[in-house]
Amino acid sequence: MIYITGDTHGDFSRIERFCEQFQPSRDDMMIILGDAGFNYYGGERDGRVKQRMSEMPITIFSIHGNHEMRPGKIPSYHLSQWHGGVVYAEDTYPNLLFAVDGEVYDLDGHQTIVIGGAYSVDKFYRLACGWHWWPDEQPSPEMKKRIENVLDCREWKVDVVLSHTTPLKYEPVEVFLPQIDQSQVDKSTETWLDRIEDRLSYKHWYAGHFHTEKEVDRLTLLFESIREFKA
């Protein structure tokens, strides 16, 4: 079985409760739609979290958010073949996998493309507090081009999209923080995803990032709920 949930930010209690209740196996999968919280602090603190979750009887598959380092920048990760694509993996924690943006994975027969990253509206607050922020949180122009080339090769047809943020047209404006001046928010990724969505033939799109739950058209926004992954 494949399940899917929204941002966890290092709090995996819902996944732990799920495993306790349903007793999955390593053949089952939990998708986290970004900001998992495995690679935020670096060093031993992240290691303690990874060790605890590596003992869970399920495979955790995370996409890149905007509150975490990219696994490709961390020396302990290597690329590994998985479900028709490649993932970032660590030998010490073999059930904790990270997607590579632009890869297409065969998930239960559904051709699924991953597009991670987003802009942090709390960027300047985090910097002022001395907290972590990474300048490569959003997809680079090179990554965008790679994703478009992948879709070109597939004639712009996939079954499912997993992204961290949403196309601009699907932003849940009703949950925007009132203290954030939206005119100062970099929405280049969402604008680009709009163009992707306009061209793409797909069955379903899942996203996280906005800490809300919403269904609109073929898009599902997830936060704290756990759903069965479907196209």
Secondary structure, 3 states (H helix, E strand, C coil): CEEEECCCCCCCHHHHHHHHHHCCCCCCEEEECCCCCCCCCCHHHHHHHHHHHHCCCCEEEECCCCCCCCHHHCCCCEEEEECCEEEEEECCEEEEEEECCCCEEEECCEEEEEECCCCCCCHHHHHHCCCCCCCCCCCCHHHHHHHHHHHHHCCCECCEEEECCCCHHHCCHHHCCCCCCHHHCCCHHHHHHHHHHHHCECCEEEECCCCCCEEECCEEECCCCEEECCC
